[in-house]
Amino acid sequence: MPDYQSSPRVLLVEDSASNALVYRSYLEADYSVVTAGTGSEALEKLASQRFDLVLTDVRLPDMTGLDILDEIQRTEDPLPVVVMTAHGSVDVVVDSMQRGASDFLSKPFEKARLLVTLENILKKEQLKEIVTEYEKSFQRDAFHEMVGASLPMQNVYRIIESASKSNATVFITGESGTGKELCASALHAESLRRDKPFIALNCAAIPKDLLESEIFGHVKGAFTGATGSREGAAARASGGTLFLDEIGEMPMDLQSKLLRFIQSGTFQPVGANREVKVDVRFICATNRDPLEEVRAGRFREDLYYRLHVIPLEMPPLRQRGNDSLLIGERMLKQCTVEENKRFRGFSEEVKRILLDYSWPGNVRELGNVIRNIVVLNDGELVRPDMLPDSVRSGGRAVAKSSHAYAMERTPSQIDRQPLNGAVAPQPPEANGDIRPLWVEEKEIIERAIDRCGGNVPRAAAFLEISASTIYRKKQQWEAV
Ligand SMILES: Nc1ncnc2c1ncn2[C@@H]1O[C@H](COP(=O)(O)OP(=O)(O)OP(=O)(O)O)[C@@H](O)[C@H]1O
């Protein structure tokens, strides 16, 4: 933790002696200032003395201030760096911020501006240290299958523990890929129902006209193709927990039936004339704003208030501090074993990139990126060139492929298809050049597998989808 009981130590890197004198005079009352006139002198001092902050000019006789910044960023615990740029050099400012500078100062600047800049940065550093120390004191870097030691995740663990013993409905919100399903499963595992079934149903993965039968089951002859009766998720969850994922996708008429079920504990399988009573605990999740859905008339208000008893919000990965690294390390270890590779960790630069990236697809995206790295590379350390462009450039490039990593779903979401196989694709009908999408897709996937010598995970990595997606699609093609 920075010790600011004595004056914070600043390394001032400036080759113009007169400028150095002026800046030193600005700082001297509050800081202990050491000056360096060249880049190599600065690096020597950084190696032999302790500093709290570096203030560097861009143009130096032997290197640039950005080279010094890069050197500092490669260390395990990088110092904050403020870059002094010539007035109007926007490119340098952008470049230095992208490389990890804490702030910049456009020359000429006044004493007050310099002091405020440094004070803000050091305050932020102190806060960061306090949070890290505080997080360490929790000693909880994982909870059930969820990995994470950050403060927002401690809060999630605490709510799960308090809510798990009750039968009250938990309403989980959060962006896609934040771990809502893992959270629901942890709630079940902590509850007194843990020895009974946990049934998860993804309302978005099931065609709307089949959803009712998936939830409530059906009797023989209830609709065309219902050749036998079948239990739905509600009956299978009896005594346990029913997790309705993507509840916002449920059609309005089914929402009223669900409401009745929640109120009475009874439901009618499709085509049946008798009621079935079960004891289930409900957990539901959505990645939409539920109140907005209510306002837009897409979600019943009475159902919302029935379900919204204990709200639990899964924080986006970008708000979880060091968790992206913690989760990434865990995933790297796991994938390395699964793929029979040698990886032992991330290089310092990769660590920084993983921490800085905004992870629009959250933990799912992180998992896809790690799998991709491990499948396509080998070595002991993950280096920056092994990262997908979108992540390496901090999400500023290759939006399309970033989207692919972000949105590709893992087996737990995609495998929950209706069990009766009713969604298997139908054979194509000739129509000039236009062919059904799935036929085109089949050809692309088969070609990729072929070119990877039959190695499905490798083909999946090139296609930027998960291997399980390929296996699921193959099953569907075989059902045709
Ligand atoms: N904290 C975590 N630690 C480790 N793995 C996690 C964590 N959170 C999520 N994951 C993994 O990330 C992937 C996505 O998680 P999950 O399916 O629970 O997200 P979700 O919020 O339900 O997504 P969606 O809204 O798209 O349904 C899964 O593979 C899950 O195992």
The ligand as an SDF file (V2000), in Angstrom:
LIG
                    3D

 31 33  0  0  0  0  0  0  0  0999 V2000
  -18.1220  -16.0380  -11.6600 N   0  0  0  0  0  0  0  0  0  0  0  0
  -17.9000  -16.9830  -12.5850 C   0  0  0  0  0  0  0  0  0  0  0  0
  -16.8520  -17.8130  -12.4480 N   0  0  0  0  0  0  0  0  0  0  0  0
  -16.5930  -18.7490  -13.3770 C   0  0  0  0  0  0  0  0  0  0  0  0
  -17.3330  -18.9460  -14.4770 N   0  0  0  0  0  0  0  0  0  0  0  0
  -18.4000  -18.1650  -14.6540 C   0  0  0  0  0  0  0  0  0  0  0  0
  -18.7460  -17.1410  -13.7240 C   0  0  0  0  0  0  0  0  0  0  0  0
  -19.8420  -16.5040  -14.1610 N   0  0  0  0  0  0  0  0  0  0  0  0
  -20.1890  -17.0980  -15.3160 C   0  0  0  0  0  0  0  0  0  0  0  0
  -19.3390  -18.0900  -15.6200 N   0  0  0  0  0  0  0  0  0  0  0  0
  -19.3660  -18.9290  -16.8410 C   0  0  0  0  0  0  0  0  0  0  0  0
  -19.7210  -18.0450  -17.8990 O   0  0  0  0  0  0  0  0  0  0  0  0
  -20.6750  -18.6340  -18.7640 C   0  0  0  0  0  0  0  0  0  0  0  0
  -21.9540  -17.8130  -18.7720 C   0  0  0  0  0  0  0  0  0  0  0  0
  -22.5890  -17.9200  -17.5070 O   0  0  0  0  0  0  0  0  0  0  0  0
  -24.1770  -18.0270  -17.3560 P   0  0  0  0  0  0  0  0  0  0  0  0
  -24.7460  -18.9230  -18.4010 O   0  0  0  0  0  0  0  0  0  0  0  0
  -24.4980  -18.3630  -15.9590 O   0  0  0  0  0  0  0  0  0  0  0  0
  -24.5590  -16.5140  -17.7120 O   0  0  0  0  0  0  0  0  0  0  0  0
  -25.9980  -15.8500  -17.8760 P   0  0  0  0  0  0  0  0  0  0  0  0
  -25.9300  -14.5400  -17.2120 O   0  0  0  0  0  0  0  0  0  0  0  0
  -27.0490  -16.8150  -17.4200 O   0  0  0  0  0  0  0  0  0  0  0  0
  -26.0950  -15.6290  -19.4480 O   0  0  0  0  0  0  0  0  0  0  0  0
  -27.4490  -15.3420  -20.3330 P   0  0  0  0  0  0  0  0  0  0  0  0
  -28.0610  -14.0830  -19.8520 O   0  0  0  0  0  0  0  0  0  0  0  0
  -26.9070  -15.1860  -21.7110 O   0  0  0  0  0  0  0  0  0  0  0  0
  -28.3200  -16.5370  -20.1580 O   0  0  0  0  0  0  0  0  0  0  0  0
  -20.8670  -20.0520  -18.2520 C   0  0  0  0  0  0  0  0  0  0  0  0
  -19.9830  -20.9000  -18.9350 O   0  0  0  0  0  0  0  0  0  0  0  0
  -20.4760  -19.9670  -16.8070 C   0  0  0  0  0  0  0  0  0  0  0  0
  -20.0050  -21.2030  -16.3190 O   0  0  0  0  0  0  0  0  0  0  0  0
  1  2  1  0
  2  3  1  0
  2  7  2  0
  3  4  2  0
  4  5  1  0
  5  6  2  0
  6  7  1  0
  6 10  1  0
  7  8  1  0
  8  9  2  0
  9 10  1  0
 10 11  1  0
 11 12  1  0
 11 30  1  0
 12 13  1  0
 13 14  1  0
 13 28  1  0
 14 15  1  0
 15 16  1  0
 16 17  2  0
 16 18  1  0
 16 19  1  0
 19 20  1  0
 20 21  2  0
 20 22  1  0
 20 23  1  0
 23 24  1  0
 24 25  2  0
 24 26  1  0
 24 27  1  0
 28 29  1  0
 28 30  1  0
 30 31  1  0
M  END
$$$$
